[in-house]
Every structure is written in structure tokens, then in C-alpha cells.
Amino acid sequence: MSTIADFLDLVGQLPGVRGSDHGRYHRFRVASHTFGYLWEPTATVGLKQTLDEQLALVAERPEVFEVQFTAGAFGWVVVHLDGVARDELAELTFEAWRLTAPAALVTERADRLPS
């Protein structure tokens, strides 16, 4: 089971991330491109994924993952934090960041997941 604090800690470990409070939600960006959202009242996050990953996650555990929306080649997924372990949340958050970050940041970070 993950918490809002877990998500904020994981996001904070990734380079170039900027968060902004929009009242009902928080947005997380890297190089001015959004890769995640946090809704504190529902303890859910929205994360950018590939379309294939979005569909696989929702099909595997629909009680934990929901389709949020699709945009081009990407499928955003809502993650219920109480349904994922911190290590799984780290992987999902890292992938969302990696799909969005500039190549130089991705190369610099390599495959090191936040912990």
C-alpha cells in the first residue's frame, strides 16, 4: 500500500521535476511537459504510460487502475495508491517521467528507479 507521501517522495527524487498546486489537484512536469497528477482527496495519481501499458494495467487490476484518457501515443492511467506497493509505484512514476523527460535527463538518470 502506497501513500501520498510515498508518491511525493518518489517524484522528488527525479531530476528536473516541478510540481504545481492547482487547488483540486497537483501537476508534475519535467521540461514543461506534464507526466503526472495527484488528487489528494481521493489518494489517486494520474500517470502517463504507453497505450499498451495502460490497457495491460487496467485489464490486470481494474480495482487499482483506471483509464484516465489517451493523448496521441500515450494512455494515462489513474492509480489508486492504496492498491500498489511502493516499488510498483516507483516503476510507474519513473516510466511516466522517462516518457516525458528530455533525452539528456533520461540518459543521465539511466535506469535508476527512485527508491
C-alpha positions, -999 to +999 in steps of 0.1 A: +000+000+000+014+034-010+006+068+003+006+104-010+038+109+009+054+079-010+044+094-043+057+129-034+090+113-022+094+093-054+087+123-077+111+144-057+139+120-065+136+125-102+157+153-119+140+183-134+106+178-118+084+208-110+052+205-091+024+230-091-008+232-069-040+238-089-064+237-060-082+204-066-050+186-079-013+189-082+005+187-116+040+173-121+061+184-151+096+179-165+109+203-191+074+220-191+057+187-201+032+170-178+038+134-167+017+131-136-012+144-114-021+139-078-056+142-063-052+142-026-089+138-017-091+105-035-055+094-029-050+088-066-024+097-091-026+100-129+005+088-148+015+089-184+021+054-198+022+038-233-011+027-247-002-009-243+008-005-207-023+015-199-045-013-213-025-041-196-027-024-162-064-018-164-071-053-176-050-069-149-063-050-119-093-028-127-099-022-090-065-004-088-061+011-123-085+031-144-082+046-179-079+083-175-075+095-211-054+089-242-033+115-260-015+105-292+007+075-285+001+077-247-025+064-224-029+080-190-038+058-161-054+066-127-036+047-099-053+041-066-024+045-042-038+020-016-037-007-042+000-006-052+032-012-033+058+015-032+082-004-055+055-007-082+046+030-078+083+038-082+083+019-115+051+035-128+063+070-118+097+065-133+082+053-166+059+083-168+088+106-161+111+088-187+084+090-214+083+128-209+118+140-199+144+153-223+168+127-237+198+142-218+180+138-184+169+103-193+205+094-203+219+110-171+194+091-149+199+058-168+176+030-154+179+040-117+144+039-102+136+062-074+136+043-041 
